[in-house]
Amino acid sequence: MDIVAAKPEDKAEWLPLWRAYLEFYKHSLDDEITDLTFARALAPGEHLNLLVAKAEGRIIGFATYVLHRSSWARNWYCYLEDLFVVEDQRGKGVARTLIAAVAEAGRAQGAERLYWVTDAANRTAQALYEKLADRTDFIQFRCDL
């Protein structure tokens, strides 16, 4: 398995995974937002990044991450925003490898923390996450602007 930065030619193969990820979270996005997300992830100077996991000649997973400043730190934080692995590849270390690649990319760009959130009902993912990071007691609140 190889973890690489997405390239323009990966879009057609990434798109079904992106849609399956959104479906898992019962969320829909306009195609315009999906196109914008992919374009931003490949644009120089953007803080949104997209890594893809490739094996056997196909994309089997992806991770998006954002580097941002923090009022609590001297350096960057790295936020793992999206993580998805195709169903027939789950349990084979793909998610763990993607997270490690995001952590390495963050370190290489000066980030001092990697963090992410997941749905409270996503127990399968949490079983892995608890092996890789500390669970916090923070609860997320949000409002649309």
C-alpha positions in Angstrom: 0.0 0.0 0.0 1.2 3.5 -0.9 0.0 6.7 0.7 0.4 9.7 -1.6 -0.9 13.2 -2.1 -3.9 13.1 -4.4 -3.3 14.2 -8.0 -5.9 15.6 -10.5 -6.2 12.2 -12.2 -7.3 10.6 -8.9 -10.6 12.5 -8.8 -12.8 10.1 -10.7 -11.6 7.2 -8.5 -11.8 9.2 -5.3 -15.3 10.5 -5.9 -17.2 7.2 -5.2 -15.3 6.9 -1.9 -16.1 10.5 -1.0 -19.8 9.9 -1.7 -19.8 6.7 0.4 -18.2 8.6 3.2 -20.9 11.3 3.1 -23.5 8.6 2.9 -22.1 6.9 6.0 -22.5 10.2 7.9 -26.0 10.7 6.3 -24.8 14.0 4.8 -25.2 15.3 1.3 -23.2 18.1 -0.4 -23.8 19.9 -3.7 -21.4 18.8 -6.4 -20.0 22.3 -6.4 -18.7 21.8 -2.8 -17.3 18.4 -3.7 -15.5 19.9 -6.7 -14.3 22.8 -4.6 -13.0 20.4 -1.9 -11.0 18.4 -4.3 -9.6 21.5 -6.1 -8.6 23.1 -2.8 -6.9 19.9 -1.6 -4.6 20.1 -4.7 -4.1 23.9 -4.8 -0.7 25.2 -3.8 -0.8 27.3 -0.7 -4.1 25.8 0.6 -4.2 24.4 4.1 -6.5 21.6 3.1 -4.7 18.4 2.0 -5.9 15.1 0.6 -3.9 11.8 0.9 -5.0 8.7 -0.9 -4.2 5.1 0.0 -3.5 3.0 -3.2 -3.1 -0.7 -3.4 -3.6 -3.2 -6.2 -3.9 -0.4 -8.7 -6.8 1.3 -7.0 -7.6 3.9 -4.3 -8.7 2.1 -1.2 -9.0 5.0 1.2 -8.4 8.7 1.8 -7.8 11.3 4.5 -8.2 15.0 4.4 -6.4 17.2 6.9 -6.1 20.9 7.6 -3.1 22.7 9.1 -4.1 25.7 11.2 -2.8 28.1 13.8 -3.9 27.8 17.4 -4.2 30.4 20.1 -2.7 27.8 22.5 0.4 26.9 20.6 3.5 28.4 19.0 3.2 26.1 15.9 0.5 24.6 13.8 -2.1 22.1 14.7 -3.1 19.4 12.3 -6.8 18.5 12.1 -7.7 15.2 10.5 -11.0 16.2 9.0 -12.1 13.1 6.9 -11.0 9.5 6.9 -12.5 6.7 4.9 -11.5 3.2 3.8 -13.5 1.1 1.3 -15.4 -1.7 3.0 -13.4 -4.7 1.5 -10.2 -3.2 2.9 -11.3 -2.4 6.5 -9.4 -4.2 9.3 -6.2 -4.4 7.2 -4.4 -1.4 8.7 -5.4 1.1 6.0 -6.9 3.7 8.4 -4.0 3.3 10.8 -1.5 3.9 7.9 -3.5 6.9 6.7 -3.5 8.4 10.2 0.3 7.8 10.5 0.8 9.5 7.2 -1.2 12.5 8.2 0.7 12.7 11.5 4.0 12.6 9.6 2.8 15.3 7.1 1.8 17.5 10.1 5.2 17.0 11.8 7.0 17.8 8.6 5.1 21.1 8.4 5.8 22.0 12.0 2.5 20.9 13.6 2.7 20.0 17.3 -0.7 18.3 17.6 -2.9 16.0 15.5 -6.5 15.8 16.5 -9.9 14.6 15.1 -13.5 14.0 16.0 -15.8 11.2 15.2 -19.5 10.4 15.6 -20.3 9.1 19.1 -21.9 6.0 17.5 -18.9 5.1 15.3 -17.6 2.5 17.8 -15.6 0.6 15.2 -13.5 3.6 14.4 -13.2 4.5 18.1 -11.7 1.1 18.8 -8.8 2.0 16.5 -8.6 5.7 17.6 -8.2 4.7 21.3 -5.1 2.8 20.4 -3.6 5.8 18.6 -4.6 8.9 20.6 -6.0 10.1 23.9 -9.8 10.6 24.1 -10.7 14.0 25.4 -13.7 15.1 27.4 -14.5 18.0 25.0 -17.9 18.1 23.4 -18.3 19.8 20.1 -20.9 22.5 19.6 -21.6 24.1 16.2 -23.9 26.5 14.5 -24.3 27.4 10.9 -23.4 30.9 10.0 
